[in-house]
Amino acid sequence: MAFIHDDFLLSNETARRLYRRFAAEQPIFDYHCHLPPREIAENRRFHNLAEAWLEGDHYKWRAMRANGVDERYVTGDAEPFEKFMAWARTVPHTLRNPLYHWTHLELARYFGIDCLLDESTGPDVWRRANELLATPELSAQGILRKFRVKALCTTDDPADDLAHHKTIAASGLETRVFPAFRPDKSLNVHLPAAFNPWTDRLAAAANMEIRRFPDFLDALRRRLEYFHGMGCRLSDHGLNHCYGELCSEQAAAEIFAKARFGQAATLDEQIRFASCVMLFLGRLYAEHGWTMQLHLGARRSNNTRMLKQIGPDTGFDSLGDWRQADALGNFLDRLDQEQALPKTILYNVNPVDNYAFATMIGNFQDGKTPGKMQFGSGWWFLDQKEGMELQMNALSNVGLLSRFVGMLTDSRSFMSYPRHEYFRRVLCNMLGRDIEKGEIPDRDDLVGPMIENICYGNASRHLALGV
């Protein structure tokens, strides 16, 4: 039997029935990813498997480094086949890492290849996969069709002109592609060498001058309204922790002015400035009916030497251990007191905080919008079987799993869509196990719609993007 078979990850008969009847055929709503809009607009064709599979994939890069692979074969100038073979030699060492599952799911679902990847099978896998990558079915847009991706949301800077989104919208592509507003750089007054050039780009994009803090806020508002006109209905924030300190606009203006003159904000000043800006943005999201996404807890760019050598987002990030609950509760409460709390999805990267996040959302449900506040799917290092189960168990025990908006790829790779299948199998296996233990009723009319909603329907309704 092939390793990836029909019953993969489905350990009981009920799980197998639930998966096939209610989960397998659901379309995909990938409401948070890092796919480059340019590559969708240009319908990128991949020249080889290394380009499609290894480019930008810091999960694989970390495994290769741990396996003693020289950086030349990871992010360096080695030939594509050499890089691929370095990965093929690494794969047998990834047993019990989710990469082993993902690798073989991807080989099976994209290329119909069911052998185990290693050094001996690598050359044949390379040849067979490259033949199929040359076909239109595995172009960027072809992949979206193949996996029935009804909609996806990219991650876009407020200063971006969204030109590629315009091209996609005019192309007739069946998959709806929306921008998502990612204003993280607006908080970086402690890094004036980066903050000031970005603020100048924001001013140019908003077609205005930014001299004072009110101008800065107005520019953010203008860009948000531009994104809204392009169909955007989500923001996204990648933060170490939430910002929940009191800070008047006058105090924030003073911090802003110093940063514009090149004086780095202190840690306390940066926290207070960020708190002020985040409250301003939260009010705008509520005003426009958006969903606010908060990705919290990652400690980024730990390796200074490699940061200088190859830059950020290259596989040198880890879990952080910041205290999350106090600032997060303060931030959400201040918006709620103003009747300005938008729909919100909280993503946690440290499993220690699962119950803090799962209980926090219950404090701010409004009794009107089902699932207004969401504890998002297992993120980053928790984007695997155990992490998914931990997140769903916490949500189930203190909230409503039935209202959960489900899975997303959070990926820079077009090769990541089988992760939705992986999640759906994990979900159905959990529920099937519960049914067979007598902990929930064996009623398809009860459990089936719940599965369908978690796989697709809840996200479609929650995000209100018309798909």
NORBELRA-V372524 format. One record per helix or strand of 3 or more residues. SS is the DSSP state (~ for helix, > for strand). FROM is the first residue (numbers start at 1). TO is the last residue. If there is no record, write none. Layout:
SS | FROM | TO
SS | FROM | TO
This chain:
~ | 13 | 23
> | 28 | 30
~ | 37 | 41
~ | 49 | 53
~ | 58 | 66
~ | 71 | 73
~ | 80 | 94
~ | 98 | 111
~ | 119 | 133
~ | 136 | 138
~ | 140 | 146
> | 149 | 153
~ | 163 | 169
> | 176 | 178
~ | 184 | 187
~ | 192 | 206
~ | 213 | 229
> | 234 | 239
~ | 249 | 260
~ | 267 | 288
> | 291 | 296
~ | 304 | 310
~ | 325 | 337
> | 343 | 348
~ | 351 | 362
> | 373 | 375
~ | 380 | 382
~ | 385 | 398
~ | 401 | 403
~ | 414 | 416
~ | 418 | 436
~ | 444 | 463
